[in-house]
Amino acid sequence: MSTLLRVPCAYQGGKQRVAVEIADILLDAAPGPGARFYDLCCGSGAVSIELVNRGVDPSHITMLDLSSWGKFWSAIGSGTFNMDTFDQLLSELPEDKRAIRAHMSALSTLPVQDREAELYPVLQASSFGGKQIWHDGGRWANAFFRNYWEPTATSVRRSPANPMQPSPVELRRRVETLVNGMRGVTCLNADIMTVLNTPFPDDAVVYVDPPYQETTGYAFGFDVKTFARRFRELSSAPLFVSEGTPLTRNAVLLTFGGAKGGISGMRKGKHQEWLSQF
Ligand SMILES: C[S@@+](CC[C@H](N)C(=O)[O-])C[C@H]1O[C@@H](n2cnc3c(N)ncnc32)[C@H](O)[C@@H]1O
């Protein structure tokens, strides 16, 4: 079994398919072996995870997300993620996959208490289309869940679609490896603009993955060009921003898995991933 770290689950806008290429570029931009990496709008953590898989010490990574991912990664980084609570939530899942959706819907109406970090990955792994689910302080919002689906005699797809992706067993395996492998990261559960209040270290490499323009369905947003302009007034550190279009003349079209596997990413008219350097 691979010991490489993996994102807990699929997530709208998640960068796992282009994380290798993004990490190549961030590592190239690093001024030395002790560089400090910033993964702002980290979501499911695809880029930070890739950096750790490539040998970066978690203590050299600062993540940030205003959503429940921020709570999840804060708990993972500080070693306060409660595996017993997580196991309890997983043990309460119905065995019948047809009952999962109703279970998740019911779970999402209960008070979060102090277990947002542990509950969130369970809900997000069951989210319809990987769309962002968020907690608005009182309740979960945008909480729509996948149903178990089985092929009929005439359906094109021949295999069933599971309501949780990955399965509860695989989710637990991934989270357990993250508890061990990502311990030591700093994660701020805050608005991205707050990082402009303090100077960045000289050896910083900064990556920002905002909700893409024209993309709907996220709880929060911000103006990335304003962020980049104010960042530049504050710091000369390399700054890279993901978008579906180039934002600067210094932008690279990512190829979904590198040059060899990049055919689908290059198709005209298809969704594109650009990394722009400011
Ligand atoms: C495209 S997703 C990031 C995906 C991530 N790189 C991954 O691999 O999963 C954008 C993220 O930005 C976060 N976000 C949006 N507005 C924000 C803000 N003002 N401050 C902090 N985070 C914000 C959202 O919660 C969301 O997780």
The ligand as an SDF file (V2000), in Angstrom:
LIG
                    3D

 27 29  0  0  0  0  0  0  0  0999 V2000
  -10.4970   26.5790   -5.6780 C   0  0  0  0  0  0  0  0  0  0  0  0
  -10.7620   26.2640   -3.9670 S   0  0  0  0  0  0  0  0  0  0  0  0
   -9.1720   25.7420   -3.4150 C   0  0  0  0  0  0  0  0  0  0  0  0
   -8.8820   24.2960   -3.7450 C   0  0  0  0  0  0  0  0  0  0  0  0
   -7.6010   23.7700   -3.1240 C   0  0  0  0  0  0  0  0  0  0  0  0
   -6.4030   24.3420   -3.6980 N   0  0  0  0  0  0  0  0  0  0  0  0
   -7.5600   22.2670   -3.2260 C   0  0  0  0  0  0  0  0  0  0  0  0
   -6.6440   21.7160   -3.8310 O   0  0  0  0  0  0  0  0  0  0  0  0
   -8.4750   21.6320   -2.6990 O   0  0  0  0  0  0  0  0  0  0  0  0
  -10.8860   27.8630   -3.2940 C   0  0  0  0  0  0  0  0  0  0  0  0
  -10.8750   27.9420   -1.7560 C   0  0  0  0  0  0  0  0  0  0  0  0
  -10.8140   29.3180   -1.3740 O   0  0  0  0  0  0  0  0  0  0  0  0
  -11.4550   29.4490   -0.1330 C   0  0  0  0  0  0  0  0  0  0  0  0
  -11.7530   30.8880    0.0410 N   0  0  0  0  0  0  0  0  0  0  0  0
  -12.5960   31.6360   -0.7180 C   0  0  0  0  0  0  0  0  0  0  0  0
  -12.5760   32.9220   -0.3210 N   0  0  0  0  0  0  0  0  0  0  0  0
  -11.6950   32.9980    0.7080 C   0  0  0  0  0  0  0  0  0  0  0  0
  -11.2360   34.0670    1.5280 C   0  0  0  0  0  0  0  0  0  0  0  0
  -11.7040   35.3180    1.3770 N   0  0  0  0  0  0  0  0  0  0  0  0
  -10.3140   33.7880    2.4750 N   0  0  0  0  0  0  0  0  0  0  0  0
   -9.8610   32.5290    2.6510 C   0  0  0  0  0  0  0  0  0  0  0  0
  -10.2630   31.4630    1.8990 N   0  0  0  0  0  0  0  0  0  0  0  0
  -11.1680   31.6970    0.9520 C   0  0  0  0  0  0  0  0  0  0  0  0
  -12.6580   28.5450   -0.2420 C   0  0  0  0  0  0  0  0  0  0  0  0
  -13.1200   28.1540    1.0380 O   0  0  0  0  0  0  0  0  0  0  0  0
  -12.0890   27.3670   -1.0640 C   0  0  0  0  0  0  0  0  0  0  0  0
  -11.7290   26.2880   -0.2310 O   0  0  0  0  0  0  0  0  0  0  0  0
  1  2  1  0
  2  3  1  0
  2 10  1  0
  3  4  1  0
  4  5  1  0
  5  6  1  0
  5  7  1  0
  7  8  2  0
  7  9  1  0
 10 11  1  0
 11 12  1  0
 11 26  1  0
 12 13  1  0
 13 14  1  0
 13 24  1  0
 14 15  1  0
 14 23  1  0
 15 16  2  0
 16 17  1  0
 17 18  1  0
 17 23  2  0
 18 19  1  0
 18 20  2  0
 20 21  1  0
 21 22  2  0
 22 23  1  0
 24 25  1  0
 24 26  1  0
 26 27  1  0
M  CHG  2   2   1   9  -1
M  END
$$$$
